[in-house]
Amino acid sequence: MNPLLELTRIVQAAAQASAHTEQVELIVESIHRAIGVDVCSLYISQPDHGMLLAASHGLDPQSVGHTLLPEGTGLVGLAARSRHPVNIAEAAAHPDFRYIAETHEEAFHSFCGVPLVRGGEVIGVLVVQAREARLMSEEELAFLVTLSAQLALVLPADPQQFSNALSATRRLRGVKGAPGIGIGKVQMCDQFDLYSVSDKACDDPEAALGRWYALLEQVSAEVEAERRSLGSDVSDSVAAVFSAYQMLLADNHLRQGVAERIRNGQWLPGALRQTVQHFADIFLAMEDPYLRARHEDIYHLGNKLYSAWAGDNDTGALPGDGPIVLVGSKVSVSDIASCDPARLQGIVCFEGSTLSHTAVLANALGVPAVMGTGAIKAVSNGDPVIVDGNVGQIILHPPLSVKKEFRRLQQADRTLQGELAELVNEPATTTDGERVRLYANTGLLADISPGIANGAEGVGLYRTEMPFMVAETFPSEDEQEFIYSQVLKAYAGKPVYMRTLDIGGDKPLPYFPIEEENPALGWRGIRFCLDNSSLMMTQLRAMLRAAGEADNLRILLPMVSNTGEIDRLRLLLDDALTQLREEGYLVQRPPVGIMVEVPAAISLLPTWATRIDFVSIGSNDLSQYLLALDRNNPRVASAYDHLHPAVLREVSRIALCARDSGLPLSLCGEMASDPAAVLVLAGLGVRTLSMSASKIPRIKWLLRSIAAADATTLAQQVLQMEDAAGIREVLQQALRERGLGRLLGDQ
């Protein structure tokens, strides 16, 4: 046996299996053949901490999927709790041996169990047995240990999926796309997939070019019709999503990119796929989750163009008038618009994030959505499903009792939404009179209206990267000024914190490629802008012109780590003001502050107090850099938690420094919309929070329901704790005790 070859073969076969049951069956059969044992079984840890016999070669087939060992029971339990291989020649003689009659394992004497561990937790035990009383050899044991480590990474993240795969009901986790609960029947989307198109020679380029330009006109008309189908009273945020599609359709880079590939001999679908993939990959490679999510918009539009080319006139809608849940890899805006709004109860995307346009539209329409579930096997039109957007889960084939409970939760959720709507014009003031300002994060013009509608008191983070990402060249000063002025005018009289261009190695531009081995620590943020001072000057001039004599512009500097960066920026700003005034523009100097996201900035804050006007904590990057964890890496993402004691203590340190220096302090990022974290932030004296617009009402309700003094006591308590899980438990219990359990999904 070639161990390396066998390992690779088994792991690849398991990873490519089309269903969970097929996956575990492949594993046990492959190991049986590889090392010639009489029995190979796989036990999977269950939510009740028992071990389910998920697959076996050699034991009674009737016991598979039914034999459940209580936690810590038998030799399987010994391997799990010891987290160490158990290799025994005569299993029945061991004091931990437990005979399981239904498996008919009495014929087998030896036992070797190896735990499968992922993220520090035992998710299963791999067992081999032989008729003869013998120990597994060192070579065999080494093979099993190595294989188990690799299989632990291949098996699904939720072990319950194995027990679910053996029954009708399946509970799957994703991420929260839009809040609420929806109950209906599955309607599958994704009849066409542009990325599956192969390359092919074009027989008649001129005819293909004509068809391409006709397609653009056709799809543009369809997008407009879809927008109208949602009604004349459609919100600005929904209309803006469709406007974004129209802008992409009119984008010269997209139009000419496809045309050029056709002229070079590629057939139209292949040219479209190559062009769409090119732009989508640029966004997909970006570290910023907001910008990364824009790749879905490019894909959706490409798929719509391809569907139009293929003549897709069949919506595939389920007959009747019952409730529908749209399900697919990337449910598009067009899929949503073409669905009867009276029937649409939920959306499930195998891919995607909370920042995708699908999620934005779902939020605006009030349709529950769950994103990023991963591919769901054996799901088809008509399957009953529950979408729980409050916690990010779906339940396929739910029993009647579960449906009844979720209908009760639906009603409770509607009641809460009604209560929150009444607070939109009320201030976020604690019960003991402390005022907290709630701002919105934004980056697209489509995001402006939701912030205002949800009671945002300003923009705490405006990402200026988008115009640079969709252009063919660096956007001009006039182009930038036009965009910035719309945001500043929409929030007239309210502060708008505009972050200067945050691009670099992690956010490459199609016309300015940068390659780095470690882009997160590379040429990005303020470093990139100062090295390209002409770009920085153009952006500063555009911001100043957009603001004019209004006083709501704030300039926010990203990734600052040393004093020289601030000083150089201040000189550029002085120069920009001088230039514009000499040119006759009426402009004024705006406040300038920094984002604290690089740990080095924390120690230097006291020395910067005379150089800056405010401080904004970028909690996502700060947490990531402090913990040395990539929250987008599935192998370590579970260890990422902004309630980690080190993160909380550094936020406390920043808050104290800002207070002592007289610097206004705000915080943006996921912490600002996490109810448990907000308790701590309120207790630490953070009085400005910036978050996604949809999260503002719930955080406002929280703040209006607590006393700042009470939050201070809680903050001091958790600052003495040493474990993120324990901190979260204490804070969630505190929310429940104060009648705020509904913010955690309680009803």
C-alpha positions in Angstrom: 0.0 0.0 0.0 1.2 3.5 -0.9 0.0 5.5 2.2 0.1 8.9 0.6 -1.7 7.7 -2.5 -4.4 6.0 -0.5 -4.8 9.0 1.8 -5.3 11.3 -1.2 -7.7 9.0 -2.9 -9.9 8.5 0.1 -10.1 12.2 1.1 -10.8 13.3 -2.5 -13.6 10.7 -2.8 -15.1 11.8 0.4 -14.9 15.5 -0.6 -16.6 14.8 -3.9 -19.5 12.7 -2.6 -22.9 14.1 -3.6 -24.7 13.3 -0.3 -23.7 12.9 3.4 -24.8 9.2 3.5 -22.8 8.5 0.3 -19.8 10.3 1.8 -19.6 8.2 5.0 -20.2 5.0 3.1 -17.3 5.8 0.8 -15.1 6.5 3.7 -15.7 3.1 5.5 -15.5 1.1 2.3 -12.3 2.8 1.1 -10.6 2.2 4.5 -11.8 -1.4 4.5 -10.1 -2.0 1.2 -7.0 0.0 2.0 -5.9 -1.8 5.1 -7.8 -5.1 4.8 -9.7 -4.9 8.1 -12.9 -6.9 8.7 -14.9 -3.9 10.1 -14.6 -0.2 9.5 -17.2 2.1 11.1 -17.7 5.8 11.5 -19.5 7.3 14.5 -20.5 10.9 14.4 -21.1 13.1 17.4 -24.6 14.3 17.9 -26.1 17.5 19.5 -27.1 15.5 22.6 -23.4 14.5 22.8 -24.1 10.9 21.9 -22.3 9.0 19.1 -24.4 7.9 16.1 -23.2 4.9 14.0 -23.4 6.7 10.7 -21.8 4.1 8.4 -20.2 0.7 8.7 -18.6 -2.1 6.6 -18.9 -5.3 8.6 -21.4 -4.5 11.3 -25.2 -5.3 10.9 -26.5 -2.8 8.2 -29.8 -2.5 10.2 -27.9 -0.8 13.1 -26.5 2.0 10.8 -28.4 5.2 11.5 -30.1 3.7 14.6 -27.4 2.8 17.0 -26.7 5.7 19.3 -24.1 5.4 22.1 -24.6 7.7 25.1 -21.8 10.3 25.7 -18.6 8.6 27.0 -20.0 5.1 26.6 -17.8 2.1 25.6 -14.5 2.1 23.8 -15.9 4.6 21.3 -16.6 7.0 24.2 -13.1 6.4 25.6 -11.5 7.4 22.3 -13.7 10.5 22.2 -13.1 11.8 25.7 -9.4 10.9 25.7 -8.9 12.5 22.3 -6.3 9.7 21.7 -6.3 6.5 19.7 -7.5 3.4 21.5 -5.8 0.3 20.1 -6.8 -3.0 21.9 -6.1 -6.6 20.9 -9.0 -8.1 22.9 -11.8 -5.5 23.2 -14.1 -7.5 25.4 -11.5 -7.7 28.1 -11.2 -3.9 28.5 -13.1 -2.4 31.4 -14.7 0.3 29.1 -16.0 -2.3 26.6 -19.7 -2.2 26.1 -21.4 -4.9 24.0 -24.1 -3.6 21.5 -26.3 -6.4 20.6 -27.9 -4.9 17.4 -24.5 -4.5 15.7 -23.7 -8.2 16.1 -20.0 -7.4 16.7 -19.3 -10.4 18.9 -17.4 -12.1 16.1 -14.7 -9.3 16.2 -12.0 -9.3 18.8 -9.7 -6.4 18.1 -10.7 -2.7 18.3 -8.9 0.5 17.2 -10.7 3.8 17.6 -9.3 7.1 16.4 -11.0 10.4 17.2 -11.9 13.0 14.5 -11.2 16.5 15.9 -12.0 19.8 14.3 -11.6 23.2 16.0 -10.7 21.5 19.2 -14.0 19.5 19.3 -14.4 15.8 18.7 -16.8 15.4 15.9 -16.6 11.6 15.5 -14.6 8.4 16.0 -13.3 6.2 13.2 -13.2 2.5 14.3 -11.6 -0.6 12.7 -12.0 -4.1 14.0 -10.7 -7.5 13.1 -11.8 -11.1 13.8 -8.4 -12.0 15.2 -7.1 -10.6 18.5 -4.3 -8.3 17.3 -3.1 -4.7 17.7 -3.1 -2.5 14.7 0.5 -2.1 13.5 2.3 1.3 13.9 2.0 1.8 10.1 -1.7 1.1 10.2 -2.3 3.3 13.2 -0.3 6.2 11.7 -2.3 5.8 8.5 -5.6 6.0 10.4 -4.5 9.0 12.6 -3.4 11.0 9.5 -6.6 10.1 7.6 -8.8 11.1 10.5 -7.2 14.5 10.7 -7.9 15.1 7.0 -11.4 13.7 7.1 -12.3 15.9 10.0 -11.8 18.9 7.6 -13.9 17.3 4.8 -17.0 16.3 6.8 -19.8 18.9 7.1 -19.4 21.5 9.9 -22.7 20.5 11.5 -22.5 16.8 12.6 -26.3 16.9 13.0 -26.5 16.8 9.2 -25.7 13.1 9.3 -28.6 12.2 11.5 -30.7 14.6 9.4 -29.6 12.8 6.3 -31.1 9.6 7.7 -34.5 11.2 8.4 -36.8 13.4 6.5 -36.2 16.6 8.5 -33.0 18.5 7.9 -31.8 21.5 9.7 -29.1 23.5 7.9 -27.1 26.6 9.0 -26.1 29.6 7.0 -25.7 33.3 7.7 -28.4 35.8 8.4 -29.4 37.6 5.2 -32.6 39.3 6.2 -34.5 38.9 9.5 -37.9 37.1 9.9 -39.4 33.7 9.6 -40.9 32.3 6.3 -42.8 29.0 5.8 -43.5 27.7 2.3 -42.5 25.3 -0.5 -39.2 25.3 -2.3 -39.0 26.9 -5.8 -35.6 26.2 -7.3 -33.8 29.0 -9.2 -30.6 28.7 -11.3 -32.0 27.1 -14.4 -29.1 28.6 -16.2 -25.5 28.9 -15.0 -23.2 31.1 -17.1 -20.1 29.7 -15.4 -20.9 26.3 -16.8 -20.5 27.6 -20.4 -17.5 26.2 -22.3 -15.3 28.0 -24.8 -16.3 27.7 -28.5 -15.3 29.2 -31.8 -17.6 31.9 -33.2 -18.8 31.2 -36.7 -20.1 34.7 -37.5 -18.6 37.4 -35.2 -20.6 40.2 -36.9 -23.9 38.5 -36.2 -22.8 37.7 -32.6 -21.9 41.3 -32.0 -25.4 42.4 -33.3 -27.0 39.8 -31.0 -24.8 41.0 -28.1 -25.9 44.7 -28.4 -29.5 43.5 -28.8 -29.3 41.5 -25.7 -28.1 44.5 -23.7 -31.2 46.4 -24.9 -33.5 43.5 -24.2 -32.2 42.9 -20.7 -32.2 46.6 -19.8 -35.9 46.6 -20.7 -36.5 43.5 -18.6 -34.8 45.0 -15.6 -37.0 48.1 -15.9 -40.1 45.9 -16.2 -39.1 44.0 -13.1 -38.7 47.2 -11.2 -42.1 48.3 -12.2 -43.6 44.9 -11.3 -42.7 45.6 -7.6 -45.1 48.5 -7.6 -45.0 52.3 -7.9 -44.5 52.7 -4.1 -41.3 50.7 -4.2 -38.7 52.1 -1.8 -35.7 54.0 -2.9 -33.4 51.3 -1.8 -35.1 48.7 -4.0 -35.2 51.0 -6.9 -31.5 51.7 -6.4 -30.7 48.0 -6.8 -32.3 48.0 -10.2 -30.5 51.2 -11.0 -27.2 49.5 -10.2 -28.0 46.8 -12.8 -28.8 49.4 -15.4 -25.4 51.1 -14.7 -23.6 47.8 -15.2 -25.5 47.2 -18.4 -24.4 50.6 -19.6 -20.8 50.2 -18.4 -18.5 50.5 -21.4 -15.9 48.1 -19.9 -18.5 45.3 -19.8 -19.9 46.0 -23.3 -16.5 46.3 -24.9 -15.0 43.4 -23.0 -17.5 41.0 -24.5 -17.3 42.6 -27.9 -13.6 42.3 -28.0 -13.6 38.7 -27.1 -16.2 38.0 -29.8 -14.0 39.8 -32.4 -11.1 37.5 -31.2 -13.1 34.5 -32.2 -15.0 33.5 -29.0 -18.8 32.7 -29.3 -21.1 35.1 -27.4 -21.8 33.0 -24.3 -18.1 32.2 -23.9 -17.2 35.8 -24.3 -19.8 36.8 -21.8 -18.6 34.2 -19.3 -14.9 35.3 -19.6 -15.8 38.9 -19.1 -18.1 38.4 -16.2 -15.6 36.0 -14.5 -12.9 38.6 -15.0 -14.7 41.3 -13.1 -16.3 39.0 -10.6 -12.9 37.6 -9.6 -11.6 41.0 -9.0 -14.2 41.7 -6.4 -14.1 38.2 -5.0 -10.4 38.6 -4.2 -11.0 41.6 -2.1 -10.6 41.4 1.7 -13.3 43.9 2.5 -16.5 41.8 2.8 -18.7 44.6 1.5 -16.7 44.9 -1.7 -16.3 41.2 -2.0 -20.1 40.8 -2.0 -20.3 42.9 -5.2 -19.1 39.9 -7.3 -22.6 38.5 -6.9 -24.1 41.5 -8.7 -21.8 40.9 -11.7 -22.7 37.2 -11.7 -26.4 37.8 -11.4 -26.3 40.2 -14.4 -24.2 37.8 -16.5 -26.6 35.0 -15.7 -29.6 37.1 -16.7 -27.9 38.0 -20.0 -27.1 34.4 -20.6 -30.7 33.3 -19.8 -32.0 35.9 -22.3 -29.6 34.6 -24.9 -30.8 31.0 -24.3 -34.4 32.1 -24.6 -35.5 31.5 -21.0 -39.2 32.4 -21.0 -40.3 29.8 -18.4 -40.3 31.1 -14.8 -40.8 27.5 -13.5 -43.2 28.9 -10.9 -45.0 26.3 -8.7 -48.7 26.0 -9.6 -51.3 27.2 -7.2 -51.3 30.1 -4.9 -49.4 28.8 -1.9 -46.4 30.4 -0.2 -43.0 30.0 -2.0 -39.4 30.0 -0.8 -36.8 30.8 -3.5 -33.8 28.4 -3.3 -30.6 28.4 -5.4 -26.9 29.0 -5.5 -27.3 32.7 -6.1 -31.0 33.7 -6.1 -31.0 36.9 -8.2 -32.8 40.1 -8.0 -34.6 39.1 -11.2 -35.8 35.8 -9.6 -37.3 37.9 -6.7 -38.9 40.5 -9.0 -40.5 37.8 -11.1 -42.1 36.0 -8.1 -45.6 36.9 -6.9 -44.9 39.1 -3.8 -48.0 37.7 -2.2 -46.5 34.2 -2.4 -42.9 35.0 -1.6 -42.1 33.9 2.0 -38.4 33.4 2.0 -35.1 33.2 0.2 -32.3 30.7 0.6 -28.9 31.1 -1.2 -26.3 28.4 -1.1 -23.7 31.1 -1.6 -23.7 34.8 -0.8 -23.4 37.0 2.2 -25.4 39.6 4.3 -23.9 42.3 2.0 -25.1 41.0 -1.3 -27.8 42.8 -3.3 -30.0 39.8 -2.8 -29.9 40.3 1.0 -30.3 44.1 0.6 -33.4 43.6 -1.5 -34.8 40.9 0.9 -34.3 43.4 3.8 -36.0 46.1 1.9 -39.0 43.9 1.0 -39.2 42.4 4.4 -38.6 38.8 3.1 -36.7 36.5 5.4 -33.4 35.3 3.9 -30.6 32.9 4.8 -27.4 33.1 2.8 -24.3 30.8 2.4 -25.9 27.5 3.5 -23.6 25.6 1.2 -25.0 23.3 -1.5 -28.1 21.5 -0.3 -28.3 17.9 -1.5 -31.6 16.3 -2.6 -33.7 19.4 -2.5 -36.3 19.9 -5.2 -39.4 21.9 -6.1 -42.3 21.5 -3.7 -40.3 20.5 -0.6 -41.7 22.1 2.5 -39.2 24.4 4.2 -38.9 27.0 7.0 -36.5 29.9 6.6 -35.4 31.4 9.9 -33.6 34.6 9.0 -33.3 35.6 12.7 -30.7 33.0 13.5 -29.6 32.0 9.9 -31.0 28.5 9.6 -33.4 26.6 7.4 -35.5 23.4 8.2 -36.4 21.1 5.3 -39.4 18.8 5.7 -40.4 20.2 9.1 -42.9 18.1 11.1 -46.2 19.7 12.0 -45.2 20.4 15.6 -42.2 22.4 14.4 -44.3 24.3 11.8 -46.8 25.2 14.6 -44.0 26.6 16.8 -42.5 28.7 14.0 -45.9 30.1 13.1 -46.1 31.3 16.7 -42.6 32.9 16.3 -43.7 34.5 13.1 -46.5 36.4 14.9 -44.1 37.4 17.8 -41.6 38.7 15.2 -44.3 40.8 13.5 -45.2 42.3 16.8 -41.6 43.2 17.5 -41.2 44.8 14.1 -44.2 46.9 14.7 -42.9 48.1 18.1 -39.5 49.0 16.6 -41.1 51.0 13.8 -42.6 53.3 16.4 -39.0 54.2 17.5 -37.6 55.4 14.2 -37.8 59.1 15.1 -36.9 58.6 18.8 -33.4 59.1 20.1 -31.3 56.2 21.4 -31.2 57.5 25.0 -30.6 55.1 27.9 -33.0 55.0 30.8 -30.6 57.1 32.9 -30.3 59.8 30.2 -27.1 58.9 28.3 -27.4 59.7 24.6 -25.9 57.3 22.0 -25.8 58.3 18.4 -26.5 55.6 15.8 -25.1 56.0 12.3 -25.3 53.9 9.2 -22.5 52.2 7.2 -22.7 52.6 3.4 -20.8 52.6 0.2 -23.4 52.5 -2.6 -26.0 55.1 -3.4 -28.5 52.3 -3.0 -27.7 52.1 0.7 -28.5 55.8 1.4 -32.3 55.5 1.7 -32.4 52.5 4.1 -30.2 54.4 6.5 -32.5 57.4 6.6 -35.6 55.3 6.8 -34.3 53.4 9.8 -33.5 56.5 11.7 -29.7 56.9 11.1 -28.4 60.1 12.5 -25.5 60.2 10.0 -23.1 58.0 8.1 -20.4 56.5 10.3 -18.5 54.9 7.5 -18.8 55.8 3.8 -16.6 53.5 1.7 -15.3 55.5 -1.2 -13.8 52.5 -3.1 -16.8 51.6 -5.3 -16.4 54.3 -8.0 -12.8 53.1 -8.4 -13.8 49.4 -8.7 -16.4 49.8 -11.5 -14.4 52.3 -13.6 -12.1 51.6 -16.5 -9.5 54.1 -15.1 -9.1 56.1 -11.9 -12.3 58.2 -11.7 -11.9 61.9 -12.3 -12.3 64.6 -9.7 -15.6 65.6 -11.2 -16.9 62.0 -11.2 -16.0 61.6 -7.6 -17.4 65.0 -6.6 -20.8 64.1 -8.2 -21.1 60.9 -6.1 -19.9 62.3 -2.8 -22.2 65.3 -3.1 -25.3 63.0 -3.4 -24.4 61.3 -0.1 -23.6 64.6 1.7 -26.8 66.2 0.5 -28.9 63.2 1.5 -27.6 63.6 5.0 -27.6 67.4 5.1 -27.1 68.6 8.6 -25.9 65.1 9.7 -22.2 64.0 9.8 -20.9 61.8 7.0 -17.5 60.1 7.8 -15.9 59.5 4.4 -13.1 57.0 4.5 -10.3 57.8 2.1 -9.5 55.3 -0.6 -8.8 51.9 1.0 -7.4 49.8 -1.8 -4.1 48.1 -2.3 -2.9 44.5 -2.5 -6.1 43.1 -1.0 -8.4 45.1 -3.3 -6.7 45.2 -6.7 -8.1 47.4 -9.4 -8.5 45.9 -12.9 -6.4 48.8 -14.4 -3.9 48.8 -11.5 -3.0 45.3 -10.6 -0.9 44.6 -7.4 0.4 41.2 -6.4 1.6 40.6 -2.8 2.2 37.4 -0.8 0.6 38.9 2.3 -1.8 41.6 1.1 -3.5 42.1 4.6 -0.1 43.5 5.8 0.9 45.1 2.5 0.4 48.1 0.3 -3.1 49.2 1.3 -5.1 52.0 2.9 -3.3 55.2 3.8 0.0 53.6 2.7 -1.2 53.2 -0.9 -2.8 56.6 -1.0 0.3 58.5 0.3 2.5 56.7 -2.1 0.1 57.8 -4.9 -0.3 61.3 -3.6 -1.8 62.6 -6.9 -4.7 60.1 -6.4 -5.1 61.3 -2.8 -5.1 64.9 -3.8 -7.8 64.3 -6.4 -10.0 62.5 -3.9 -9.5 65.2 -1.2 -10.3 67.9 -3.7 -13.5 66.0 -4.8 -14.6 65.6 -1.1 -14.0 69.3 -0.3 -15.8 70.4 -3.5 -18.8 68.1 -2.7 -19.1 69.5 0.8 -18.6 73.2 -0.1 -19.5 75.3 2.8 -21.6 72.6 4.5 -20.2 71.3 7.7 -21.2 67.6 7.7 -18.0 66.2 6.0 -15.6 64.2 8.1 -12.5 62.7 6.6 -11.5 59.2 7.9 -8.1 57.7 7.4 -7.8 53.9 7.2 -4.9 51.7 8.4 -2.9 54.4 10.1 0.0 53.1 12.0 2.5 55.9 12.4 2.7 59.7 12.9 4.2 60.4 9.6 1.1 59.2 7.8 -1.1 61.7 9.6 1.3 64.6 9.1 1.7 63.9 5.3 -2.1 63.7 4.9 -2.6 67.0 6.8 -0.1 68.7 4.4 -2.0 67.3 1.4 -5.3 68.6 2.8 -3.8 72.1 3.4 -2.6 72.1 -0.2 -6.0 71.0 -1.5 -7.8 73.8 0.4 -5.3 76.4 -0.8 -5.7 75.2 -4.4 -9.5 75.2 -4.4 -9.8 78.6 -2.7 -7.4 80.1 -5.3 -9.7 78.6 -8.0 -12.7 80.3 -6.5 -14.4 77.4 -4.7 -16.0 78.1 -1.3 -14.7 75.3 0.9 -13.8 74.8 4.5 -11.5 72.5 6.4 -13.4 69.4 7.7 -12.5 67.5 10.8 -10.0 64.7 10.1 -9.7 61.5 12.2 -8.3 58.0 12.0 -9.6 54.5 12.1 -8.0 52.5 14.9 -7.7 49.1 13.3 -3.9 48.5 13.4 -2.9 47.6 17.0 0.1 49.9 16.7 -2.3 52.9 16.6 -3.6 52.2 20.2 -0.3 53.0 21.9 0.2 56.1 19.8 -3.2 57.7 20.3 -2.1 60.0 23.2 0.6 61.5 20.9 -1.8 62.1 18.1 -4.4 64.0 20.1 -3.2 67.4 18.7 -3.1 66.1 15.2 -6.6 64.5 14.8 -10.1 65.6 15.5 -11.8 62.2 16.3 -11.2 58.5 16.5 -13.2 55.6 15.0 -12.6 52.0 16.0 -12.7 49.6 13.0 -13.8 46.6 15.1 -13.6 44.0 12.4 -10.0 44.6 11.3 -8.9 45.4 14.9 -10.2 42.1 16.2 -8.7 40.3 13.3 -5.2 41.8 13.7 -5.3 41.4 17.5 -6.3 37.8 17.4 -4.2 36.9 14.2 -7.3 35.3 12.8 -8.9 35.5 9.4 -12.6 35.5 10.1 -13.2 34.4 6.5 -11.0 31.3 6.8 -13.4 28.4 7.7 -10.6 26.6 9.5 -10.1 29.3 12.1 -13.3 31.4 11.8 -14.9 29.7 14.8 -12.2 31.1 17.0 -12.8 34.7 15.9 -15.0 36.6 18.4 -15.0 40.3 19.0 -15.9 39.5 22.6 -12.5 38.0 23.1 -11.2 39.5 26.3 -8.1 40.9 24.5 -10.3 42.8 22.1 -12.6 44.1 24.9 -9.6 45.3 26.9 -8.1 47.1 24.0 -11.4 48.8 23.1 -11.6 49.9 26.8 -8.0 51.2 26.5 -8.9 53.2 23.4 -12.1 54.6 25.0 -10.1 55.8 28.1 -7.4 57.4 25.9 -10.0 59.1 23.7 -11.8 60.5 26.8 -8.6 61.7 28.4 -7.5 63.3 25.1 -10.9 64.9 24.5 -11.3 63.1 21.2 -14.8 62.1 20.0 -15.0 58.3 19.7 -17.1 56.1 17.5 -17.1 52.4 16.6 -18.1 50.7 13.3 -18.1 47.1 12.4 -20.0 44.0 13.6 -19.5 44.8 17.3 -21.8 47.8 16.8 -24.8 45.6 15.9 -24.1 42.7 18.2 -26.5 43.2 21.2 -24.1 41.5 23.6 -21.2 43.7 22.5 -23.3 46.9 22.6 -23.9 46.3 26.3 -20.2 46.4 26.9 -19.6 49.4 24.5 -22.3 51.4 26.3 -20.6 50.5 29.6 -17.2 51.6 28.3 -18.5 55.0 27.3 -18.7 54.6 23.5 -21.5 57.0 22.5 -21.5 56.7 18.7 -22.1 53.4 16.9 -22.2 52.8 13.1 -23.8 49.7 11.6 -25.8 48.3 8.7 -29.0 50.3 8.4 -31.3 47.4 9.0 -29.7 46.8 12.5 -30.4 50.3 13.8 -34.0 49.8 15.1 -33.0 46.8 17.3 -29.9 48.5 18.8 -32.0 51.6 19.5 -34.5 49.5 21.3 -31.7 47.9 23.4 -30.2 51.2 24.4 -33.5 52.7 25.3 -34.2 49.7 27.6 -31.0 49.8 29.7 -29.3 52.1 32.1 -25.7 53.2 31.2 -24.7 52.8 34.8 -25.9 49.2 34.7 -24.0 48.6 31.4 -20.9 50.0 33.1 -21.1 47.4 35.9 -21.5 44.7 33.3 -18.5 45.9 31.3 -16.3 46.0 34.4 -17.4 42.4 35.2 -16.6 40.9 31.8 -13.3 42.8 31.5 -12.1 40.6 34.4 -13.1 37.4 32.6 -10.8 35.3 30.5 -13.0 33.4 28.0 -15.0 34.8 25.0 -17.7 32.1 25.4 -18.1 32.8 29.1 -18.3 36.6 28.4 -21.0 36.0 25.7 -23.0 33.8 28.0 -22.9 36.4 30.8 -24.0 39.2 28.5 -26.8 37.2 26.8 -28.1 36.3 30.2 -28.1 39.9 31.1 -30.1 40.8 28.0 -32.7 38.1 28.9 -33.0 39.3 32.5 -33.7 42.8 31.2 -36.5 41.6 28.9 -34.4 41.8 25.7 -34.2 38.1 24.8 -36.0 38.7 21.5 -32.8 40.4 20.3 -31.2 36.9 20.6 -33.9 35.1 18.8 -35.9 34.2 22.0 -39.6 34.5 21.9 
